[in-house]
C-alpha cells in the first residue's frame, strides 16, 4: 500500500455515468477513495452500501467519497442503479490507477484489493487502510473525520 505522507497519484477516470473525474477536481478537500474488487458481489455490495448509508454525513463534513474498481462504466452503472449508490464509482478499465495506488500488483490482475485511502486537503495520503470490515468501514472511518 501507499504509505501515509505519500503524495496521492493524480488520476483521471470515467465514472459510472460516463463523466470524467480527476483527483485534481477535489484540490483543497479531504477525499475518501476506496478500491473494491468487483461490482455487485457480496463484500463489495456491503462496502458500497455502507458508504451510501453515510454519504450525507460525509458531505456535511465536505468529504467526497469515490469508489473505484476495474469494472466497466456499464457494470458500475448497473451496480449503482441496483443499490442506489449516490456517489461516483470510478472505472479503472486500464488498471493504471489501481497500479499507482498499489491496489493491484500487475496490470493483468483482474480484481483490485480492498484498499481505502483518505487523501488530505494537501494531496497527501492521510490514511491507508487494508479493509477488513467492508460493511462497517464507512461508519467507522466517519468517526475520525
Helices and strands as residue ranges (DSSP letters): E 12-15, E 20-22, G 23-26, E 31-35, H 42-60, E 64-69, H 73-83, E 88-91, H 96-100, E 115-119, E 125-130, H 137-143
